[in-house]
Amino acid sequence: MGPSDELPFAFHIDSPRSGQAVASTAVQIAGWVAMPSTERFEAPRLRVVSGAARELSLVRNDRPDVREVFPAHHVFGFNSLMHVSEVACGVDMVVIHEGDEYVVPVDVEVEEAVLREFDERKAAKLDRIEPLLACSACGSELGPRRDEVLICPGCGVRVERRDTCFDTLSEELRAEAGVVDTAHVSSHEYNRDVLEILDEHAEGLVLDAGCGFRTRYYPQVVNLEVVAYPTTDVLGIGERLPFVDESFEAVLSLNVLEHLRDPFAAAIELVRVTKRGGKIYAAVPFLQPYHGYPHHYFNMTREGLEGLFVDECEVIRSGVPKGGHPIASLRWFLDSYRRGLPAHTAERFTKLSVSDLLADPTEQRDEAYVRQLSAEAQVELASVNAVLAVRR
């Protein structure tokens, strides 16, 4: 679709297709926006239309096919996932152009049976979780639920059972862990190692601590998050897991520990809530650029990751999973570097050879692709960070 009298930009929604009913719990929202390069605009967002409207960031992707059609435009390709319960309320794409807001409705039809089935599965899982809940403040088991609230008999902390999750995330815990509201949607699929663990404990319970948005809602997986995604079962923090000791047959921590202020405390908690003989599967980036959701504190070597668990666990194996191959980091680094350059310099940068980039860094400092790298990209890709502090 090209620019019209009402909209000063071109756009197209590739998915979902108009008139096609959604029959799964995860809905892909994909498309593109093309804006004249001389004009100012903000990246498009999705707005969930409900009683309390909220906005979600879109994951950006490259669209060379669209750039060929609109060579003089900024092209923003996007691809994001939403839960069927969110799109059922109605979804708009929001674009800010020259300070003005433009709203484009996204046509989504949802099968009612899908919503009913999800609600039933969610309620059944919350019933299984409830007896395992503990107070995040003092560790006591919570008292019986009254009026959808569980109260700690030890310190009086209140935990609300909502329609979609248990909320243990008090203002004190949010402050302790540095939790802030975010429009980012973190989502990933399980790898083969994790799926084998889930198959092994199909009838038990497996904790996914820091699960993100799950495109598939597994009945045996307890989804703990600081963000109230529709698939979140418990709102809480990794440093103070709100469960009694030895609650789970297995525990997962997938690309989460780097985002926690205290990964050492979180690792102790992961061990505490795992049953004797149960498995803990943890994955943490090593050579990945800064990626805040919304914070990014630590990356880890293999020895560092093993060291979090070796005192209380037998390490069966450690190493590089298939999705952690160095080529992924190399591609991520180069793509972010390119995006951090002005357009004309970025084009020249992409034509450099590997041999060019392997030259002594001190000999490249005067090159445009070094001098013109944005401050944001330098923070994301820094070889070294330094701090100077004064003791109070």
C-alpha positions as CSV (number, residue, x, y, z in Angstrom):
1,M,0.0,0.0,0.0
2,G,1.4,3.4,-0.9
3,P,0.9,6.8,0.7
4,S,-2.6,8.2,0.7
5,D,-4.3,11.4,1.5
6,E,-4.8,10.3,5.1
7,L,-1.3,8.7,5.6
8,P,2.0,10.3,4.7
9,F,3.8,6.9,4.5
10,A,3.5,3.6,2.8
11,F,2.8,0.4,4.7
12,H,1.6,-3.2,4.4
13,I,0.5,-5.8,7.0
14,D,1.8,-9.2,5.7
15,S,0.5,-11.2,8.6
16,P,-2.1,-11.9,9.7
17,R,-4.0,-12.0,6.5
18,S,-7.3,-10.2,6.4
19,G,-10.3,-12.5,6.7
20,Q,-8.2,-15.5,8.0
21,A,-9.2,-16.6,11.5
22,V,-6.4,-17.2,14.0
23,A,-6.4,-20.8,15.2
24,S,-3.3,-20.9,17.4
25,T,-2.3,-19.2,20.7
26,A,0.6,-17.3,19.1
27,V,-0.1,-14.7,16.4
28,Q,2.6,-13.3,14.1
29,I,2.2,-9.6,13.3
30,A,4.5,-8.8,10.4
31,G,4.8,-6.1,7.7
32,W,6.6,-2.9,6.8
33,V,6.5,0.9,6.8
34,A,8.2,3.1,4.3
35,M,8.7,6.8,5.2
36,P,10.2,9.5,3.0
37,S,13.9,9.8,4.2
38,T,13.6,13.6,4.6
39,E,10.9,13.3,7.2
40,R,11.1,12.6,10.9
41,F,9.3,9.6,12.3
42,E,9.4,7.1,15.2
43,A,9.5,3.3,14.8
44,P,6.0,1.8,14.6
45,R,4.5,0.2,17.7
46,L,1.6,-2.1,18.4
47,R,-1.2,-0.9,20.7
48,V,-3.4,-3.5,22.4
49,V,-6.9,-2.1,22.5
50,S,-8.5,-3.1,25.8
51,G,-9.7,-1.7,29.1
52,A,-6.1,-0.6,29.8
53,A,-4.4,0.0,26.5
54,R,-0.7,-0.8,26.3
55,E,1.9,-0.5,23.6
56,L,4.5,-3.1,22.5
57,S,7.7,-2.6,20.6
58,L,8.1,-4.3,17.2
59,V,11.1,-6.4,16.4
60,R,12.8,-4.8,13.4
61,N,14.0,-6.8,10.4
62,D,15.6,-5.9,7.1
63,R,13.3,-5.6,4.0
64,P,15.5,-5.3,0.9
65,D,12.5,-6.2,-1.2
66,V,10.7,-3.1,0.0
67,R,13.8,-0.9,-0.3
68,E,14.0,-1.7,-4.0
69,V,10.5,-0.3,-4.4
70,F,11.1,2.7,-2.1
71,P,14.8,3.6,-2.6
72,A,14.4,7.1,-1.2
73,H,12.6,6.1,1.9
74,H,13.4,4.8,5.4
75,V,12.1,1.3,5.4
76,F,11.1,-0.4,8.7
77,G,10.3,-4.1,8.4
78,F,8.8,-5.6,11.5
79,N,7.9,-9.0,12.8
80,S,6.5,-9.6,16.3
81,L,4.6,-12.2,18.3
82,M,1.4,-11.6,20.3
83,H,-0.8,-13.9,22.2
84,V,-4.3,-14.7,20.9
85,S,-5.9,-13.3,24.0
86,E,-4.3,-9.9,23.3
87,V,-5.2,-9.7,19.6
88,A,-8.8,-10.7,20.5
89,C,-9.2,-7.3,22.2
90,G,-8.1,-5.5,19.0
91,V,-4.7,-4.3,17.8
92,D,-3.6,-1.1,16.2
93,M,-0.3,-0.2,14.5
94,V,0.8,3.3,15.7
95,V,3.3,5.5,13.7
96,I,4.5,8.9,14.8
97,H,5.3,11.1,11.8
98,E,6.5,14.7,12.2
99,G,5.1,14.7,15.7
100,D,1.6,13.5,14.6
101,E,0.2,10.1,15.6
102,Y,-1.3,7.9,12.9
103,V,-3.3,4.7,13.8
104,V,-3.7,1.8,11.5
105,P,-6.1,-1.0,12.7
106,V,-4.7,-4.5,12.3
107,D,-7.4,-6.9,11.1
108,V,-7.4,-10.0,13.3
109,E,-10.1,-12.7,13.6
110,V,-9.9,-15.2,16.5
111,E,-11.6,-18.5,16.9
112,E,-13.5,-18.5,20.2
113,A,-12.6,-22.2,20.9
114,V,-8.9,-21.2,21.0
115,L,-9.5,-18.6,23.7
116,R,-11.7,-21.0,25.8
117,E,-9.1,-23.7,25.6
118,F,-6.3,-21.4,26.7
119,D,-8.4,-20.0,29.7
120,E,-9.1,-23.6,30.9
121,R,-5.5,-24.7,30.6
122,K,-4.3,-21.5,32.4
123,A,-6.8,-22.0,35.3
124,A,-5.8,-25.7,35.7
125,K,-2.1,-24.8,35.9
126,L,-2.6,-22.0,38.4
127,D,-4.4,-24.5,40.6
128,R,-1.3,-26.8,40.5
129,I,1.1,-23.9,41.3
130,E,-0.8,-22.5,44.2
131,P,0.3,-25.1,46.9
132,L,3.9,-24.4,45.9
133,L,3.9,-20.7,46.5
134,A,6.0,-19.2,49.3
135,C,6.6,-15.6,50.5
136,S,9.4,-13.9,48.6
137,A,10.1,-11.7,51.7
138,C,10.5,-14.3,54.5
139,G,10.2,-17.7,52.8
140,S,7.1,-18.9,54.7
141,E,4.5,-20.9,52.9
142,L,1.5,-18.8,52.0
143,G,-1.8,-19.2,53.8
144,P,-5.1,-20.3,52.1
145,R,-6.6,-18.1,49.5
146,R,-9.4,-15.8,50.4
147,D,-11.0,-13.4,48.0
148,E,-8.3,-14.2,45.4
149,V,-5.5,-13.2,47.8
150,L,-3.0,-15.4,49.6
151,I,-1.5,-13.9,52.8
152,C,1.9,-14.8,54.4
153,P,1.3,-15.9,58.0
154,G,4.9,-14.9,58.8
155,C,5.1,-11.3,57.6
156,G,1.7,-10.4,56.1
157,V,2.8,-10.1,52.5
158,R,-0.2,-10.4,50.1
159,V,-0.1,-12.3,46.8
160,E,-3.0,-11.8,44.4
161,R,-4.3,-14.5,42.2
162,R,-5.3,-12.8,39.0
163,D,-7.2,-14.4,36.1
164,T,-3.9,-15.0,34.3
165,C,-1.2,-15.3,37.0
166,F,-0.1,-15.0,40.6
167,D,1.4,-11.6,41.4
168,T,4.3,-11.8,43.9
169,L,6.0,-8.7,42.5
170,S,5.8,-6.1,45.2
171,E,7.1,-2.6,44.9
172,E,10.0,-3.6,47.2
173,L,11.0,-6.5,45.0
174,R,10.7,-4.3,41.9
175,A,13.1,-1.8,43.4
176,E,15.5,-4.5,44.7
177,A,15.8,-6.1,41.3
178,G,15.7,-2.9,39.2
179,V,12.5,-4.0,37.5
180,V,11.0,-1.3,35.2
181,D,8.1,-1.4,32.8
182,T,9.1,-2.2,29.2
183,A,7.4,-2.4,25.8
184,H,10.0,-5.0,24.6
185,V,8.7,-8.5,24.0
186,S,11.3,-11.2,24.8
187,S,10.5,-14.5,23.1
188,H,12.4,-17.6,22.0
189,E,11.8,-21.2,21.2
190,Y,13.1,-24.2,23.3
191,N,16.1,-26.1,21.9
192,R,16.5,-29.9,21.7
193,D,18.1,-30.2,25.2
194,V,15.2,-28.3,26.8
195,L,12.5,-30.3,24.9
196,E,14.1,-33.5,26.1
197,I,13.7,-32.3,29.7
198,L,10.1,-31.3,29.1
199,D,9.4,-34.8,27.6
200,E,11.0,-36.4,30.6
201,H,8.8,-34.5,33.0
202,A,5.5,-34.4,31.0
203,E,3.5,-35.2,34.2
204,G,5.6,-33.1,36.6
205,L,6.4,-29.4,36.9
206,V,9.3,-27.6,35.3
207,L,10.1,-24.0,36.2
208,D,11.1,-21.6,33.4
209,A,12.6,-18.7,35.4
210,G,12.5,-15.6,33.2
211,C,10.5,-17.3,30.4
212,G,9.6,-14.4,28.2
213,F,6.6,-14.7,26.1
214,R,6.0,-18.3,25.2
215,T,4.6,-19.1,21.8
216,R,3.5,-22.5,23.0
217,Y,1.9,-22.9,26.4
218,Y,3.2,-26.1,28.0
219,P,1.0,-27.6,30.7
220,Q,4.0,-28.8,32.8
221,V,6.0,-25.5,32.6
222,V,5.6,-22.8,35.2
223,N,6.4,-19.5,33.5
224,L,7.9,-17.0,35.9
225,E,8.5,-13.4,34.6
226,V,8.7,-9.8,35.6
227,V,6.5,-8.9,32.6
228,A,2.8,-9.9,32.7
229,Y,2.7,-11.6,29.3
230,P,-0.5,-13.6,28.7
231,T,1.6,-16.8,29.1
232,T,3.2,-15.7,32.4
233,D,2.0,-17.8,35.3
234,V,3.8,-16.1,38.2
235,L,5.2,-12.6,38.5
236,G,8.4,-12.6,40.5
237,I,12.1,-12.1,40.5
238,G,14.9,-14.6,40.0
239,E,16.8,-13.5,43.1
240,R,13.8,-14.4,45.4
241,L,11.9,-17.2,43.8
242,P,8.4,-17.4,45.3
243,F,8.3,-21.1,45.8
244,V,8.9,-23.6,48.6
245,D,12.1,-25.7,48.6
246,E,12.3,-28.6,46.1
247,S,9.2,-27.6,44.2
248,F,10.2,-28.7,40.7
249,E,11.4,-31.8,38.8
250,A,13.6,-29.5,36.7
251,V,14.4,-25.8,36.3
252,L,15.3,-23.7,33.3
253,S,17.2,-20.4,33.1
254,L,17.5,-19.5,29.4
255,N,19.4,-16.3,28.6
256,V,18.2,-14.6,31.8
257,L,21.0,-14.5,34.3
258,E,22.9,-11.8,32.4
259,H,19.9,-9.5,32.9
260,L,19.8,-9.9,36.7
261,R,21.6,-7.6,39.2
262,D,22.6,-10.6,41.3
263,P,23.0,-13.8,39.2
264,F,24.8,-15.5,42.1
265,A,21.7,-15.2,44.3
266,A,19.5,-16.3,41.4
267,A,21.6,-19.4,40.9
268,I,21.3,-20.3,44.6
269,E,17.5,-19.9,44.2
270,L,17.4,-22.1,41.1
271,V,19.1,-24.9,43.1
272,R,16.9,-24.4,46.1
273,V,13.6,-24.9,44.3
274,T,14.9,-28.0,42.3
275,K,14.1,-31.4,43.8
276,R,17.0,-33.7,44.7
277,G,18.2,-35.4,41.6
278,G,16.4,-32.8,39.4
279,K,18.1,-31.1,36.4
280,I,19.0,-27.5,36.0
281,Y,19.6,-26.2,32.5
282,A,21.1,-22.7,32.3
283,A,22.2,-20.8,29.2
284,V,24.0,-17.4,29.4
285,P,25.6,-15.3,26.6
286,F,29.4,-14.9,26.4
287,L,30.3,-12.8,23.3
288,Q,26.9,-11.2,22.6
289,P,26.5,-7.4,22.3
290,Y,24.6,-5.4,24.9
291,H,20.9,-6.2,24.8
292,G,18.8,-4.7,27.6
293,Y,15.3,-6.1,28.4
294,P,15.6,-3.5,29.7
295,H,18.9,-4.1,31.5
296,H,22.0,-6.2,30.7
297,Y,24.5,-6.6,33.6
298,F,26.7,-9.7,33.0
299,N,28.0,-12.0,30.2
300,M,29.7,-15.3,31.3
301,T,32.5,-17.6,30.3
302,R,31.9,-21.4,30.4
303,E,33.9,-21.6,33.6
304,G,31.9,-18.7,35.1
305,L,28.6,-20.4,34.4
306,E,29.7,-23.7,35.8
307,G,31.0,-21.9,38.9
308,L,27.5,-20.8,39.7
309,F,26.3,-24.4,40.3
310,V,29.4,-26.6,40.9
311,D,29.2,-26.4,44.7
312,E,25.7,-27.8,44.9
313,C,25.3,-29.8,41.7
314,E,27.2,-32.3,39.6
315,V,27.9,-30.7,36.2
316,I,27.0,-33.3,33.6
317,R,28.2,-31.3,30.6
318,S,28.8,-27.7,29.5
319,G,29.7,-26.1,26.3
320,V,28.3,-24.3,23.3
321,P,24.7,-25.1,22.2
322,K,23.9,-25.2,18.5
323,G,22.2,-21.7,18.7
324,G,25.3,-20.3,20.4
325,H,27.8,-20.8,17.6
326,P,30.2,-17.9,17.2
327,I,28.9,-17.1,13.8
328,A,25.7,-15.8,15.5
329,S,27.7,-13.3,17.5
330,L,29.8,-12.3,14.5
331,R,26.7,-11.6,12.4
332,W,25.0,-9.7,15.3
333,F,28.1,-7.6,15.9
334,L,28.5,-6.6,12.2
335,D,24.9,-5.9,11.7
336,S,24.7,-3.6,14.8
337,Y,27.9,-1.9,13.7
338,R,26.4,-1.2,10.3
339,R,23.2,0.1,11.8
340,G,25.3,2.5,14.0
341,L,26.8,4.3,10.9
342,P,25.4,7.0,8.7
343,A,23.7,5.5,5.6
344,H,26.5,6.5,3.1
345,T,29.2,5.2,5.5
346,A,27.3,2.0,6.2
347,E,27.1,1.2,2.5
348,R,30.9,1.5,2.2
349,F,31.4,-0.6,5.4
350,T,29.4,-3.5,4.1
351,K,31.8,-3.7,1.1
352,L,34.9,-4.1,3.3
353,S,36.6,-7.5,3.2
354,V,37.5,-9.6,6.2
355,S,41.1,-8.8,5.5
356,D,40.3,-5.1,5.8
357,L,38.8,-5.5,9.2
358,L,41.6,-7.7,10.4
359,A,44.0,-4.8,10.1
360,D,45.6,-3.3,13.3
361,P,42.8,-1.4,15.0
362,T,45.1,1.5,15.7
363,E,45.6,1.9,11.9
364,Q,41.8,2.1,11.3
365,R,41.0,4.8,13.8
366,D,40.9,7.6,11.2
367,E,38.6,5.6,8.9
368,A,35.0,7.0,8.5
369,Y,33.5,3.7,9.7
370,V,35.4,4.1,13.0
371,R,35.0,7.9,13.5
372,Q,31.3,8.0,12.6
373,L,30.1,5.0,14.7
374,S,27.2,6.3,16.9
375,A,27.6,6.6,20.7
376,E,24.7,4.1,21.1
377,A,26.5,1.5,18.9
378,Q,29.7,2.0,20.8
379,V,27.9,1.2,24.1
380,E,26.3,-1.9,22.6
381,L,29.5,-3.2,21.0
382,A,32.2,-2.0,23.4
383,S,35.4,-4.0,23.6
384,V,35.9,-2.7,27.2
385,N,33.8,-0.7,29.6
386,A,35.4,1.6,32.3
387,V,34.1,3.4,35.3
388,L,35.6,6.1,37.5
389,A,34.0,6.4,41.0
390,V,34.5,8.6,44.1
391,R,33.9,7.0,47.5
392,R,31.2,8.7,49.5
